[in-house]
Amino acid sequence: TAKALKNLISFTGKTVEEIIPLFTENPAKMLNIFANKGSIDNGKDADIIILDDKINILKTIVGGKLVWEI
């Protein structure tokens, strides 16, 4: 969640770019689905959240389709 992301950034002093793999790449690798999920690349599922500069979720895209928006 956005709250967990904010907490990790606050507690570790790391950047969003450094923390995001903990929420995306690492779980996908552990679940053995990294070929389709966990990062943005050609041929992968288009599941993405769009954040603002304060790490609030603005949009959620699943399978390339907008499914939620503020």
ABEGO torsion letter per residue (X at the ends): XAAAAAAAAAAAGBBAAAAAAAAAAAAAAAAGAAAABGBBBBGBBBBBBBBBAAGBBABBBBGGBBABBX
